Amino acid sequence: MATSDEHGRGRVRSAAVAPANWTERLSEQGFAYVLLVPTLLLVSTMALWPLVSTFEMSLRADALFSAAYVGEFVGFENYVELLTGERNAILGSPFLDFGQPFQSALTVTLIYVAIAVTLETAIGFGQALVLDQSFRGRRWVRVAILIPWAVPIAIQGLIFWLFFQPGIGVGTDVMQSLGVFSANPLINTTDTLIIVIVADVWKTSAFMALLILAGLQSVDRSLYEVARVAGASKVQQFRYITFPLVLPALLVALLFRTIQSMRVYGIIETTGGCSTLPSLTCLVVSTFRSGRYATSAAVAFITAGIVALVALVYIVKFADLEVGT
């Protein structure tokens, strides 16, 4: 039968091995969630609250002839009228009009994002593959490729505005000789869309190359040695080694660039202008300036919803990638 001294020693030993505080009793995953609490609170304060406020504003009527910013509660009327085209008559450009895809803010934005991001990814991947090689002067080539990315958007827009301005730049004459552009492309919606895409690809391909290059340089070089010994060709090495291992970095680059492209505004405004080439952000700005705050909030919330949907698709893709599917 144990004595009181033995019981006392047992309690001492239990106290000695017990965790010093509650955090040590948490699992590794639980402790990670605890560390994320301050960040989640900050995000909730800085991001979610303005988003909720914008959504609440979008459920009200415009108050053009009132001292208040917005009018009475109308529910989803703003969204319905935007998506059905009933509000196109009072907007600077249609929000959605399938009959005029190059005049519609939503379709122009989606077309721009699809083409620009695809070209930037392809060109950026090619640049990253070149920069990943060892050759004389590689450092200077890297600097040269990054120069367009460092150019401010206002300067970038002015460069392309001058380049395609009739009587000033040579771009219009060259494109007209190819039968592509009209006499004044900066007042033509389709021509301006091409100019904006080219300008964006010129500037942002370096950003994509930088992110993809980071992924390429993390690849174990010994894998290529093994592949060469096994007789694998360059194409096979790219298909079975380079691309699968760089895919996570590529997806991150695509996510960042797609989200940025959805908010395109500066390059449009500094070239042909939002009156020539509409976009979702242009529509947000124009409706806000005209005092239609509820409509502006609705367009902004739809844009945020599309961005969130794109991010969700990428997150699901990342999850599939993690489990090796």
Buried (B, 14 or more C-beta within 10 A) or exposed (E): EEEEEEEEEEEEEEEEEEEEEEEEEBEEEEEEEEEEEEEEEEEEEEEEEEBEEBBBBBBBBBBEEEEEEBBEEBEEBBBEBBBEBEBBEEBBBBBBBEEBBBBBBBBBBBBBBEBBBEBBBEBBBEBBBBBBEEEEEEEEBBEEBBEBBEBEBEEBBBBBBEBBBBEEBEBBEEBBEEEEBBEBBBBBBBBBBBBBBBBBBBBBBBBBBBBBBBBBEEBEEEBBEEBEEEEBEEEEBBEEBBEEBBEBBBBBBBBBBBBBBBBBBBBBBBBBBBBBBBBBBBBBBBBBEBBBBBBBBBBBBBBBEBBEEBEEEBEEBEEEEEEEE
